[in-house]
Amino acid sequence: MSSNSTENKNTLFVGGLDQDMTEAILHAAFIPFGNIVSVQLAVDPGSHNQHKGYGFIQYEEIEDCDAAIDNMHLAELNGKVIKVNKAKAQRVVAGSNRAVWTDDAWLQKHANPDEGTKDNDDVEPQSPDHPPPPSPSP
């Protein structure tokens, strides 16, 4: 029986990976610390790179995670120093996927920014103390 909170506790974030890193190499480097459930590299579909330079390793036991962190954090792997920490659950903030212009405060601040800066030399500025002169009748 495993819950989501348990799965997060036995999942590691591994950053600073070399672009030649594969899931098989990562698995081989971390298997000495315990039974691995899964290894995933964060893929980068919009790039020519194989991955984004980080990945996740899930162990069966929390103690195995701790051993891997103790032994592999700031270690060198494929010529690069890697960072190994417990993975944090991704938090989704309400409204974080909305465009900025859907926010009323943003619209009030930025909508029609050049309104009022038009070149109107023949129009006199109006003040609240002085009403505009009456329009000439035809």
C-alpha positions, 0 to 999 in steps of 0.5 A: 500500500502506498499513498501519494505522500509516500511516493513523493518521499521516496522519489529523488530529483537529480539535476545537472545531468550531462546531455549524454545521460540515459535512463540506463546509466542513471539506473546503474549509478543509483542501484547500489543504494536500493531497489529502484521502482522507476527512472525518468529523464525530463524530456525536452520535445522542443529542443534537439537535446535528449532531455532537460538536464534533470530526472527523477528516481523512485526507490521502494524504500525511503531509507534508500533515498536517504542513502542515495542523497548522502552518497550522490549529492554533489558527486561527479557523474559523466563528467558533471557534478550532479545535485540530488535531493528529495523531489517536491510535489509540483504545486499548481497555483490557481490561475497560473495558466491564464494569460496576464491580460485576463486579469482586470488589474492588469487590463486597467493598468495597461489597456490603451496606454497611449490614450490621453497622449494623443497629439491634440494641440487644439484641445485645451486641457480640462480641469474639474474646477472649470467646465468646458466652454459651450459649443457654438450653435450652428 
